[in-house]
Amino acid sequence: MSQVTLWSRELAAGLLGEAAGAERVAVTYSTPAIPPRSVVLPFSAYREATGAERVANVRLRFYPKDQAAADAELKAIREDMDKVAASAPPTLEVP
């Protein structure tokens, strides 16, 4: 299990390919080892933030509709983290 910082959930813009034209939510996250990255998920799995939720965190415009949507979000983040780890650049010892 990794510590993940959730930076934002907002409408995704400028998507290409299959996602073009469909409403999607971009979930931006980071970890201590991974700079901010976004995963794009179906809009249908989210609901608009309530007024109180917006006050608590203005960057989270959307929230998962239910536990299944929350689990799918975590799974997408984990899969993206695994891709980053698999293609990590080499590190060097610098004297």
Buried (B, 14 or more C-beta within 10 A) or exposed (E): EEEBEBBBBBEBEEBEEEEEEEEBBBBBBBBEEBEEBBBBBEBEBBBEBEEEBEEEEEEBBBBBEEEEBEEBBBEBBBEBBEEBEEEEEEEEEEE
